Amino acid sequence: MRQQVTLALTAGEPAGIGPELCLQLARDQRQHGIVAVACKHLLQARADLLGLAVELEDWQPGTPAATAPGRLSVLHVEGLASTVAGRLDPANSAYVVETLRIAARGCLNGMFDGMVTASVHKGVINDAGINFSGHTEFLQELCGVERVVMMLATEELRVALVTTHLPLKDVAAAITPERLSQVTRILDADMRKFFGLERPRILVAGLNPHAGEGGHLGREEIDIIEPALNKLRCEGIALTGPLPADTLFTPHWLDNADAVLAMYHDQGLPVLKFQGFGRAVNITLGLPIVRTSVDHGTALDLAGTGKADGGSLKTAIRVGAQMATSAKRETFE
């Protein structure tokens, strides 16, 4: 019998904390099926280094994944060159990318209900001659979608972004009516599909201080943001804004909202990470699959020490399972 939800878990950068977070996860009883998409030898080497008694089981598609304490199902991936904790090796980069490809394709063909990703090291992947700008862009291309949306979430707050990894000097030009409309529609649709909200309430931040203060501090709100939001409201999307970002993140507004849409990376994410770093989850919206991730990096300095905190990974798995369950429910309804 296939489990209600089975998630692929990619172990990320081999030299980082991802492999040991997978092993830490295996120490506890799991409610959902988790399959580590990784090199079995890497996981065994890290378990031996840390003295973790985890039984690694070869997983076959269509069979239940292990959920009992001390057991971890593994879909073995070949190609790993080295397994030294804390020491990057460009020769491992093709293997890292292949784990992502296998997990994503497994989601697309129904083998998995979603994927959860541990952190990768973009620098070493590019050092190996592989053009890689991040999980989000990789999955966007593999899944063949025009636009994806980055959203980070804690139990109390969800923040999505109109623009992501851009220099600040390029942000204003990137906020076009087309981009803003695409991002907002994706956010609204996926909040309905994956979070079971009938009509998500979205707060929209302005770009400029004081949301432009009537045009005295910039006209993007007047010329671009407000007209786009008004058209989207006519489609039935519940939007409030544009609001000044310095007062948007207060109980007065957040108590009556399901998500915040920020114009750029450092407008929205510092607030969320201050509020919940280490227990937040990174979610990619706009894909035909469920994808969640941890909110931290590879932490090479902690790799192999046993001191890595798995809180964010547990949150990513819990949210990924909730999203997959909601998507299944909507499909059958």
Secondary structure, 3 states (H helix, E strand, C coil): CCCCCEEEEECCCCCCCHHHHHHHHCCCCCCCEEEEEECHHHHHHHHHHHCCCCEEEECCCCCCCCCCCCEEEEEECCCCCCCCCCCCCHHHHHHHHHHHHHHHHHHHCCCCCEEEECCCCHHHHHHCCCCCCCHHHHHHHHHCCCCCEEEEECCCCEEEECCCCCCHHHHHHHCCHHHHHHHHHHHHHHHHHHHCCCCCEEEEECCCHHHHHHHCCCCHHHHHHHHHHHHHHHCCCEEEEEECHHHHCCHHHHCCCCEEEECCHHHHHHHHHHHHCCCCEEEEECCCCCEEEECCCCCCCCCCCCCCCCHHHHHHHHHHHHHHHHHHHHHHC
